[in-house]
Amino acid sequence: MILIKDKWTFKLNLSKYIIVFILVALMIFSGILSPAFLKPRNILNIFWQTSYVGIIAIGITFVMIAGGIDLSVGSMVALLGALAIQSVNKFGDSALSVFLSILLTYGLGILLGFGTGLLTTKGKIPAFVTTLGGMAIYRSLVLNFANGGVYMTISRKYSDIGMKFVLGLPLPMIVFIAYAIVAYILLDKTKFGRHVYAVGANETAALYSAIKVDMVRTLTYVVSGVSVATSAVLLSSMMSSVSSSSTGNGFELDAIAAAVIGGTSLSGGKGSVFGTFFGALILGVINNMLVMLNVAVYLQGMVKGLIIIAAVLLQNLRKE
Amino acid sequence: MVDEVILSAKDICMDFSSVRVLHNVDVQFEKGMVYGVVGENGAGKSTLMRILSGFLQPTRGDIFIEGHKVQLNPLKAKEYGIILIPQELNLVDSLRVYENVFLGSEVRKGFFLNRSSMIEATRRYMQQLSLRIDPQTYVSELSPAQKQMVEIVKAISKSVKILIMDEPTSSLSQEEISKLFDVIRSMKNSGITVVFISHKLKEVKVVTDSLIILRDGRKVHEGKTKELSERQIAELMIGRKIDEMYPPKLSPSNELILQVKNLTTKDGTVKNANFEVRKGEILGFYGLVGSGRTELMEAIIGVRKVDSGQILLNGKQVKIESPQDAKKLGIVYLPEDRKTAGIILSLQVFMNTTIMSLEKFSKVLLGRRREIETFRNYEKKFDIKTRTPFQLAKTLSGGNQQKVVISKLVNTGAKIFIFDEPTRGVDVNAKHQIYEIMHQMIKEYDATFVVVSSELPEIIGICNRIMVMRSGEITACISGEQISEKNLIYHATGLEEGDSYKG
């Protein structure tokens, strides 16, 4: 009896950590192809570059586990980043100004997430439609305000955030890791997190189990909004600018891809922060490898696409 | 006369996610006979039939058609003339009758559809079975019984040799059932073998020549229908004497715990319902499919909008607008469809037990160890068979899943339990245990039960009183000596027994 139990838990754990093995294998493979890959500086860079999409992917994991999808995150990064930069420019170069601007950015992120949530739950509009609409609306707004151009700031205090190093590690990377830990606890160790799984896995059963289904769904979009705000602040402060036309382009696909590679189900009920975290890193390693191996820029999208499809195919095969 | 076996199956086994639902079943069917396949819900009837018609591949075993071993898939089975009419009919509501009949085998004239010949052919089939359904009406406008007939016509148009009907009578009135039986007899006379799946013994006795009885995935009897009495069939189905199946009834207190007054739902599915439940009682609700039983329960727990009426708990009026409100008042609901509304299949079993009462395990963070302890408690108490608390709920058998759902409800600390078809898809042993659990809860926790059930023996065997519903209204409250199948059917259908079934 004990033997059977052990075998069972072992099997569960194995399928959970397989993604770490894949990442390690991928890194060894890359190291063989290009020795420069394994230099600490390069690894750090990968981590850094992955942070922005990674944080958003963690937010989207909540949305997807609850059975939704959020396509608006890329445009929202641009909109929130623009808000942050314009606020800093308005309030001046002081710590208080930076603090207020960040607060404002989070405020809008939460508001937009809440709005999306209400429209999908109370308005009964499919999440694909609301967030597709959001994607168009946010991008169009920021393009309109910036007249198609770029918002810049000369605030040192603000730009310092994005370029800061703590203990020799870039701040975005530290935030990414910390964010993942907090999100893991929220999803795995709290009542809200458990309800997210229940709602995504079986909405009717969740309803009959006295779970506030609409509220839980809505809150997942708020989590996504908070993640986007975090990413927007880190990205816009690092660049000291936001381009209304290009900032955040394609983030939604990368974030969804990271979640899917990490085992999050598009139909809800399944997924983990752990998986998404490593899914994002795998995507980052692949991006880096493609650059190092001089794969034509225009083909990089294709490679990414193939990898996403392969990841899902692999999961389906493993199920059988 | 040499009997002609046209379809047989040997040593059929079937596993679903490592749960064996059929054990070494042998069956054979002869030409022009009517077979009854009976067993309780979850006995494996539907699974066996889906295997015989190619929709499922057995884990083990062989199928023979006219003595030749075959590998079946739905298309091949159709070519051999084996057609299954599932419980959930396979008609396209938005198409006309003749379009449904010829769906997938449309008659064409050159490039275009030959409507008139299809309509004419459909009309001929209808006459053959002396039916009067206009081939040009839309299926959405037909009654459930007429839809059943269209399915039969569709089967005949495919030159059916064996027609398998899965619980064809579950949504039909008595009159419609006797019409269906006429059609079955005329098919038999033209040499078609009919396999009739049911758990309603009266119907089986009337219409079948031969019986196959399944229990918990095993064939327990095969033989001529006329050799067995209804009671013998029932006992073979449940595997024990009927008196042993249901624990002796307890007597409830006189204290009224729940009263429902003049309750009407917004969508009109329930009209002016009045009833009351006493503390410690098991109150039954019987009626045909669509009679409003489930809808009434949904209204009480706040998932169906109420137009007017009152609910009183311990004599005080309460407002219930959501399952959260109901839970706070100590009223919980076990939904009739376990898989879509009861259990969360992709969640670990212990999580299913605690999902409705997580506030007991957390201030901020969940105490997983305590959750597991709680599950272990119920595991022992309700005899839930699991390998580990971490296994996914979908790997449990129906009976164990249902016990997990019950543990979820009990753990909320509720006192009033509304059980909708509590033993559907559950094996006989687990059924018996669920009744025992109910009694245990009445004795230990002062629980009260409202039980909706379509199974007459069950509702008669466990309830103190039975409310009968028909088209949204409560038509009778039957108790004590008055409780009988005859009485229940009479009030549920409005017809005296024996009005139908006349051959």
Chai-1 contact restraints between the chains, C-beta under 6 A:
chainA,res_idxA,chainB,res_idxB,connection_type,confidence,min_distance_angstrom,max_distance_angstrom,comment,restraint_id
A,I4,B,R387,contact,1.0,0.0,6.0,A-B,restraint_1
A,K5,B,T388,contact,1.0,0.0,6.0,A-B,restraint_2
A,W8,B,R387,contact,1.0,0.0,6.0,A-B,restraint_3
A,W8,B,T388,contact,1.0,0.0,6.0,A-B,restraint_4
A,K189,B,L365,contact,1.0,0.0,6.0,A-B,restraint_5
A,K189,B,L366,contact,1.0,0.0,6.0,A-B,restraint_6
A,K191,B,L358,contact,1.0,0.0,6.0,A-B,restraint_7
A,K191,B,S362,contact,1.0,0.0,6.0,A-B,restraint_8
A,R194,B,L358,contact,1.0,0.0,6.0,A-B,restraint_9
A,A198,B,I344,contact,1.0,0.0,6.0,A-B,restraint_10
A,A198,B,I355,contact,1.0,0.0,6.0,A-B,restraint_11
A,A201,B,I344,contact,1.0,0.0,6.0,A-B,restraint_12
A,A201,B,S346,contact,1.0,0.0,6.0,A-B,restraint_13
A,A201,B,L347,contact,1.0,0.0,6.0,A-B,restraint_14
A,N202,B,I344,contact,1.0,0.0,6.0,A-B,restraint_15
A,T204,B,T340,contact,1.0,0.0,6.0,A-B,restraint_16
A,T204,B,A341,contact,1.0,0.0,6.0,A-B,restraint_17
A,A205,B,A341,contact,1.0,0.0,6.0,A-B,restraint_18
A,A205,B,I344,contact,1.0,0.0,6.0,A-B,restraint_19
A,Y208,B,P323,contact,1.0,0.0,6.0,A-B,restraint_20
A,Y208,B,Y333,contact,1.0,0.0,6.0,A-B,restraint_21
A,Y208,B,P335,contact,1.0,0.0,6.0,A-B,restraint_22
A,Y208,B,A341,contact,1.0,0.0,6.0,A-B,restraint_23
A,S209,B,I355,contact,1.0,0.0,6.0,A-B,restraint_24
A,S209,B,M356,contact,1.0,0.0,6.0,A-B,restraint_25
A,A210,B,P323,contact,1.0,0.0,6.0,A-B,restraint_26
A,A210,B,Q324,contact,1.0,0.0,6.0,A-B,restraint_27
A,A210,B,K327,contact,1.0,0.0,6.0,A-B,restraint_28
A,A210,B,M356,contact,1.0,0.0,6.0,A-B,restraint_29
A,G269,B,S346,contact,1.0,0.0,6.0,A-B,restraint_30
